[in-house]
Amino acid sequence: MGDDNAMIMTEIKVVIKSCPYKANIYQSLKKQSEYTMNHRYRKRTVPLPLGRRLMEFLHSHRRCFPAIVLVLGFFLLISNIVLAEFVRELDVSEGVPVGYPIGYIGEHLPGVDSGPPYLIVPVPGSGVDTDLTIDHSTGEIRTKVRLDRETRASYNLVAIPLSGENVRVLVRVHDENDNAPTFPMSVMQIEFPENTPRDVKRTLHPARDLDIGRYNIQRYNIVSGNINNEFRLSSHRERDGVLYLDLQINGLLDRETTPFYSLVIEALDGGSPPLRGQMTVNITLQDVNDNQPIFNQSRYLATIPENATIGTAVLQVYATDADADDNGLIEYAINRRQSDKEQMFRIDAQSGWIAINKPLDFETKELHELVVVAKDHGETPLETAAFVSISVTDVNDNQPTINVIFLSDDATPKISESAQPGEFVARISVNDPDLKTEYSNVNVTLNGGEGHFGLTTRDNIIYLVIVNMTLDRELIPNYTLSVVATDNGSPPLHASKTIYLRVTDINDNAPEFDREVYQANVMEISEPGTSVLQVYAYDRDEGNNSAIIYSLMDTPETHSDWFQIKPNNGLITTRTYIDCETEPVPQIIVIAYDNGHPPLSSTATVLVTIHDVNDNEPIFDHSFYNITVVENEPLRRCFVKVS
């Protein structure tokens, strides 16, 4: 006995005489796909295993065909049977109403069979009994239910006429566009980094349509949510007939501008009008660190008093970063290389509050310029800078400072005694560090000087010390002056400066001898160089003006040539031998010159008494005197003198 799948390529014809019908059953054990066409009929051989199908048919007609059952039973035990048949193909569209006429089995089959009535043998599992109504007497086939191609695409049955060839009937259900495309999920979540380049694809779940052919999915559209046309769709159909879908980048993504897209994508079939199915694609853009922090101001201004304590908050800077997570997390710092190298201020890295770090001093620095940096926490951090100007305001914690410039030739504190009233002695400027101005408008007074000096100003900014009264160095050679400056603070602060002013000399005093007439004695036998007398003169001036040089006035008639004087000390000595008999009391005039320009001088008289010694016999002037006397000369009249 052969296998059930073995094929016997002989044709067996069974004629039934005991029944009112006759039926010729031709079946072939070739594959169903092999057939010959005759208009809408096909003659083919089909493998009919002696199995379940024929057994079911014979069993259902065992009362009419008892002999056939016995005969076929024998052959079913030993082999498969091949029968010859004609195929009748009918077409109907799905969705037609119940009772819709599909066609007739024997129509257009002249001479093939005897025509109706037919014995209808449905192919098991083909749904003929449930979905179709077949009139045995006419061979008309109608719908029993509303057909659905997606549930059953065809129906198969065998119609056995009384005579002639059997007819295999194939009813094909044609597709209508009664199914809309559907996506496997209504919402799909995807992500893109915001720096994803153009044309990058991401595969989406394709839609499916139970319809076929042109009623299947033909295209996809983005219905809504495609802001700035940042995305586009591309599709391609594979061999399985599915139109696969890709989402492509069409523009430049920017999470900070649009962090989220909700695209409504529709699938359209080829119907007219087309049916649609939709899916929402939620696109989240992943952040990349492509934005640097941005301060809410490019320059910040603040004011703080100089006596503010360490830790006092000055101001808060604030920056934002459009990036997310660590890429948008900001910390603050002061750029010490470009600003605040003295670290006068500090900044809180998280809050951006700037506080005082060291004591401030308006007088040292009244404006602090800081460069504050905001940096994010990205893998490659980005940063930006802002400028902070902090003005330190003054409090009255500094007394004025006094600056004195003396107007003498060498800028020293001196004034010539020849200065006239109104002449300038010194220039005074007063600066108050609290006011941070070159010349501070403060009150200035001058004390001391016994009225010889005064203070004048034209603008209350620059003050001049002037001479009020004539000066005499020989009377008061030095003056002590005090300049007092008082600011306008509350309470006011004072400053003073003492000026020690020296009165310089002019040659306004001649030398003065300690006496006008000097008396000296000398022996007439004194040798040349013998000291006679030392005179002394003094000069109330100073310096060269008081340096004295002595000399003798040349008076031959008084025999000044008998003497000489030392210029530097006034010592008078004899120059030659002196003679008492010639001049017993010579008179010398001593001159004292100072070294001023022009020099001044004074004189003193020195009377030198020469003490005689007996060193000469008497000698008449003449050895012979010849005298004439008038006769009437009165008595006691001297008429001659002899010596």
Beta strands, then each sheet from edge to edge (+ up, - down):
strand 1: 35-38
strand 2: 41-45
strand 3: 84-93
strand 4: 101-104
strand 5: 118-122
strand 6: 132-134
strand 7: 140-143
strand 8: 154-161
strand 9: 167-174
strand 10: 187-193
strand 11: 201-204
strand 12: 217-224
strand 13: 231-237
strand 14: 243-249
strand 15: 260-269
strand 16: 276-286
strand 17: 294-295
strand 18: 299-305
strand 19: 313-316
strand 20: 319-320
strand 21: 330-334
strand 22: 345-347
strand 23: 353-356
strand 24: 367-376
strand 25: 383-393
strand 26: 401-406
strand 27: 414-416
strand 28: 424-431
strand 29: 443-448
strand 30: 453-457
strand 31: 462-467
strand 32: 478-486
strand 33: 494-504
strand 34: 512-513
strand 35: 517-523
strand 36: 531-534
strand 37: 537-538
strand 38: 549-552
strand 39: 563-565
strand 40: 571-574
strand 41: 587-593
strand 42: 601-611
sheet 1: 1+ 2- 3+ 9+ 8- 5+
sheet 2: 4+ 7- 6+
sheet 3: 10+ 16+ 15- 12+
sheet 4: 11+ 14- 13+
sheet 5: 17+ 20-
sheet 6: 18+ 25+ 24- 21+
sheet 7: 19+ 23- 22+
sheet 8: 26+ 28- 31+ 30-
sheet 9: 27+ 33+ 32- 29+
sheet 10: 34+ 37-
sheet 11: 35+ 42+ 41- 38+
sheet 12: 36+ 40- 39+
end
